[in-house]
Amino acid sequence: MNKRRGFTLIELLVVIAIIALLMAILMPALARVRKQAEAVACMANLKQWALAFSMYAEANESRFMDRDDAVGWPDTLEKYYEEPDLKLCPSATVPYSEGGRNPYCAFGESPDNKGSYCINLWIPDEEGKGNLGGNYPPDFQAYWRTPDVKGSDTIPVFGCANQGNADPHHEDDPPEHEGDIWEPNANEMKRFCINRHNKDINMLFLNWNVRKVGLKELWELDWHRDWNPRNDPPPDWPEWMKDYKDYYLY
């Protein structure tokens, strides 16, 4: 009766080396697939937020909430969404306080206030110029106030970010380094200018469509009613953004 022959040590080492090689080849591809799936799920979240914002406006005579209620958008829109996780981009679910790092970190410290999306604070139904600065008349209307406006496909409402609200300005500079976390008193475009989805973020627009936005494109969008009236050039891009796609609409 023949004895069963087992694997030799060399054969086992060869098999292990082949498995390790296959894992080294497959892991980057699997990571890319996972990131792509997260970006798609993020867009699905934002489409749900499009319904929430549009239903709010319809219920309020085609007007948005005021600025204070916009800052507290999770509570203001609470009856228009059910899942708390809808406040989180699938790529950014861990707050900075729990070890999350930009651009893949959420804000907030409890399940009730965690989020990784940001509202454009020029959307609210407010009077005057708000936090715009400059030599504008007292009655100048900077806020959009309603979805019933022309050019709504270039007006941001809500998107991926590392803080929950922001009122960007065209003169805002991008982060100096890719992993910079936003700090108080810093310019607020930095809240959106994060490399979360392969040099893009996902954004909901005032026509209720959702699409990818390149980070350099952020300076070309119509955040408020008087965005870049002098057609000023975009900022000087830091080294980490130099090879990103350029967008020049002006």
ZIBELBEL-V251826 format. One record per helix or strand. SS is the DSSP state (alpha for helix, beta for strand). FROM is the first residue (numbers start at 0). TO is the last residue. Records with the same first field share a line. If there is no record, write none. Layout:
SS->FROM-TO / FROM-TO
This chain:
alpha->8-58 / 66-70 / 72-75 / 77-79 / 83-86 / 95-97 / 129-131 / 151-153 / 187-190 / 214-219 / 238-240
beta->93-94 / 104-106 / 114-114 / 116-119 / 155-159 / 164-165 / 199-204 / 209-213
